[in-house]
């Protein structure tokens, strides 16, 4: 008998602890105060949270994945900043390719997003309008590369991008790459020393870079040593310039069971948002329903291909 496929389901939470105070002990102590985003529905999940605070609202942007289509779009969930009451959601970016990791940030009075779209072989910058519901593609920052989980930060007068590359053998789970630029719009230069760091237990970016209490840049990364997204760790840059980078792996690790007993199989995003930290946790499903969904999707594609109208050039050739 064929083995049932493994399906990962993620859940997004808002932790009332700033990231520079977050560790295994503080996450466990605050688990009863975590505000969880609404359930995404059957065979869907929400993951990769990034947030913005505007006036009295917290806006949480997430990957919204559907197993029935095997791709995701980007949703915005709004909360009252006081009390974190959920106000509603909207789909803000939907493309023909899979989208995830909606890295949102503000710069020079504008709001920007750098969503992962590695299937498009680029990492592109989008500008949001005042409602945060409409996003326009501005330009690619890196092209011709299957970039995953690109994380930007302006630090000491220069822009830095940390990312993974999707490729054979799960290289995105064990390699950290870097690019740098004099300004947000570039030109972006890929570091000659890439991959900057190779470690299955902590390399792929897992959230917003931040400056710690020592004035050093830190980057959350995924620990995939026990499977994709099994935990998060933290890297600290003791030296960072266009010619060199020195990385220290901290004794810091977060797992799903610290935050939620029902989603104890992983934790792969830790994203700073002012006095709050956004996380996602995972449970693994091994039911056979996934096989039925996959079969229905294939049949739907076959039906659509049969019903599709003939191309005019083929019709003329046949005549």
Buried (B, 14 or more C-beta within 10 A) or exposed (E): EEEEBEBBBBBBBBBEBBBEEBBEEBBEEBBEEBBBBEEBEEBBBBBBBBBBBEEEBBBBBBBBBBBEBEBBBBBBBBBEBEEBEBEEBEEBBEBEEBBBBBBBBEEEEEBBBBBBBBBBBBBBBBBBEEEBEEBEBBEBBBEEBBBBBBBBBBBEEBBBBBBBBBEEEEBBBBBBBBBBBEEBEBEBEBBEEBBBBEBBBBBBBBBBBBBBEEEBBBBBBBBBBEBBBBBBBBBBBEEBEBEEBEBEBEEBBBBBBBBBEEBBBBBBBBBBBEEBBBBBBBBEBEEEBBEEBBEEBEEEEEEEEEEEEEEEEEEEEEE
